[in-house]
Amino acid sequence: MAMNRNLKTFAGIAFTVLLSFTTTSSAAEKTLKWIPENERQAFRLSDDFQTLDGKKVSLMDLKAKAVFVNLWATWCGPCKKELPSMGRLYTQLKSQGLEMIAVSNEKVATVQKFLKKQSKQPMDFTILLNPKDTLGVRVDNKVVPTTIILDAQGRIAMRRDGEWEWDKPEVVEAIRKLMDGHQP
C-alpha cells in the first residue's frame, strides 16, 4: 500500500518536472501575455490558507492595486530559480500597492527548512500554505511554478505557467501600468 502511494507520488513529481521542462523550454516567449481588460475573469482567493506559524488566513478582503500569486514547491528547481526575482520585484513595487503571495501545499516543516536555507536571499513577501491544494485544483495547476497576477478588481490579468524572471524592467513596467489601471 505504501509502495503504491510512493509510486504515485514519484509519478506525480516526475510528471510535474517533465511539464516544467517542456513549459520552460517551449515557452521561449520574450514577453508575458496579458489578458485584455474586457476579457478578464474574477478570481476567488477564498481557500484554506495558513501562515507558517499555523494561523488561518483569509485573503477575501485583500485590497491591493495588484496581487501576485505564485504556486510553488520547495523541491521545484524552476521555483527556486525564480523566487529571488520575485523578491526583487516585490521590493521595488510593494510601496506602490503590489501584494505578493507565494503558496505551497507542502508541510510547514518542509517550507520552514527550505526558507532557512534561503536566508541569503530574503523574501519578505507573504508565504502561505494551502494544505489541501484547493487553490491548485481551482486553477487547474499542472506545473509549478505557476503565477497569476490579479488586477485591482480581483480579476486575472495574467497567468504564467513555468518560471520567469520577474524583475526584468519590462515586467516591472507592465505591473506598474496594471497598478495604475492601464493595460500592460
C-alpha positions in Angstrom: 0.0 0.0 0.0 2.8 2.4 0.9 4.6 1.4 -2.2 1.7 2.3 -4.4 1.4 5.7 -2.7 5.2 6.3 -3.1 5.0 5.3 -6.7 2.0 7.6 -7.3 3.9 10.5 -5.6 7.0 9.8 -7.6 4.9 9.6 -10.8 3.3 12.9 -9.9 6.6 14.6 -9.3 8.1 13.2 -12.4 5.2 14.4 -14.5 5.4 17.9 -12.9 9.1 18.1 -13.6 8.6 16.9 -17.2 5.9 19.5 -17.7 8.1 22.2 -16.1 10.9 21.4 -18.5 8.6 21.5 -21.5 6.9 24.6 -20.4 10.2 26.4 -19.7 11.8 25.3 -23.0 8.8 25.7 -25.2 7.9 29.0 -23.5 10.7 30.9 -25.1 8.4 33.9 -25.2 10.0 37.3 -24.9 7.1 38.9 -23.1 4.3 37.9 -20.8 0.8 37.6 -22.3 -1.5 40.0 -20.5 -5.3 39.4 -20.7 -7.2 42.4 -22.2 -9.3 44.2 -19.5 -12.6 43.3 -21.2 -11.7 39.5 -21.1 -10.5 39.2 -17.5 -12.4 36.9 -15.2 -12.9 37.3 -11.5 -10.7 35.2 -9.2 -11.6 33.9 -5.8 -8.9 33.8 -3.1 -11.2 32.1 -0.6 -9.2 29.0 0.3 -7.9 27.4 3.5 -4.6 29.3 3.7 -2.5 29.3 6.8 0.7 31.1 7.8 3.9 29.2 8.6 3.0 29.5 12.3 -0.3 27.8 11.7 -2.8 30.8 11.8 -5.7 30.6 9.4 -5.7 33.4 6.8 -8.4 34.9 4.6 -7.5 36.8 1.5 -11.0 37.8 0.7 -10.6 41.3 2.0 -7.3 41.8 0.3 -7.2 45.3 -1.1 -4.2 46.0 -3.4 -3.6 47.6 -6.8 -2.3 44.2 -8.0 -1.9 40.8 -6.4 0.8 38.4 -7.5 0.0 34.8 -6.6 2.7 32.2 -7.1 2.1 28.5 -6.6 5.5 26.8 -5.9 7.2 23.9 -4.2 10.4 23.5 -2.2 11.6 20.6 -4.5 11.0 22.5 -7.7 14.2 23.7 -9.4 12.4 26.4 -11.6 10.7 27.7 -8.4 14.0 28.1 -6.6 15.4 29.8 -9.6 12.6 32.4 -9.8 12.0 33.1 -6.1 14.9 35.7 -5.9 13.5 37.7 -8.8 10.1 37.7 -7.1 11.7 39.1 -4.0 13.4 41.8 -6.0 10.1 42.7 -7.8 8.3 42.9 -4.5 10.9 45.1 -3.0 10.5 47.5 -6.0 6.7 47.6 -6.0 5.3 46.9 -2.5 5.2 50.5 -1.5 3.2 51.3 -4.7 0.5 48.7 -4.0 1.7 45.3 -5.1 0.8 42.4 -2.8 2.8 39.2 -3.4 1.8 35.8 -2.1 3.7 32.5 -2.6 1.5 29.4 -1.9 2.8 25.9 -1.2 0.8 22.8 -0.4 3.7 21.3 1.5 4.1 20.7 5.2 5.1 23.6 7.4 8.4 22.0 8.5 9.4 21.4 4.9 8.8 25.0 3.9 10.4 26.4 7.0 13.6 24.3 6.4 13.7 25.5 2.8 13.3 29.1 3.8 16.0 28.8 6.5 18.5 27.6 3.8 17.4 30.6 1.6 18.3 33.2 4.2 20.9 34.8 2.0 18.2 36.0 -0.3 15.4 37.4 1.9 11.9 37.0 0.6 9.8 39.5 2.6 6.6 38.7 0.6 3.8 36.6 2.2 4.3 32.9 2.1 1.2 30.8 2.8 0.3 27.1 3.0 -2.7 25.6 1.2 -2.5 22.1 2.7 -5.4 20.7 0.7 -4.2 22.4 -2.5 -7.6 23.8 -3.2 -6.1 26.7 -5.0 -4.0 24.5 -7.3 -7.1 22.4 -8.1 -9.2 25.5 -8.8 -6.7 27.0 -11.2 -6.1 23.5 -12.8 -2.4 23.8 -11.9 -0.4 21.2 -13.8 3.1 22.7 -13.3 5.0 24.7 -10.7 5.8 27.4 -10.6 2.5 28.9 -11.8 1.9 32.6 -11.3 -1.4 34.5 -11.5 -1.4 38.3 -11.4 -4.7 39.9 -10.4 -5.8 43.5 -11.1 -7.3 45.8 -8.5 -10.8 44.4 -9.2 -9.6 40.9 -8.4 -9.6 39.7 -12.0 -6.9 37.6 -13.7 -4.8 39.9 -15.7 -2.0 37.4 -16.5 -1.2 33.7 -15.9 2.2 32.2 -16.4 2.9 28.5 -16.1 6.6 28.0 -15.6 9.4 30.1 -14.4 10.0 33.7 -15.3 12.5 36.5 -14.4 10.0 38.7 -12.6 12.2 41.7 -12.1 13.0 42.4 -15.7 12.4 46.2 -16.4 9.7 45.4 -18.9 7.8 43.2 -16.4 8.2 45.9 -13.6 6.8 48.5 -16.0 3.9 46.3 -17.1 2.9 45.6 -13.5 3.2 49.4 -12.7 0.8 50.0 -15.6 -1.6 47.4 -14.2 -1.5 49.0 -10.8 -2.2 52.4 -12.4 -5.3 51.0 -14.0 -3.9 50.7 -17.5 -3.5 47.7 -19.9 0.1 46.3 -19.6 
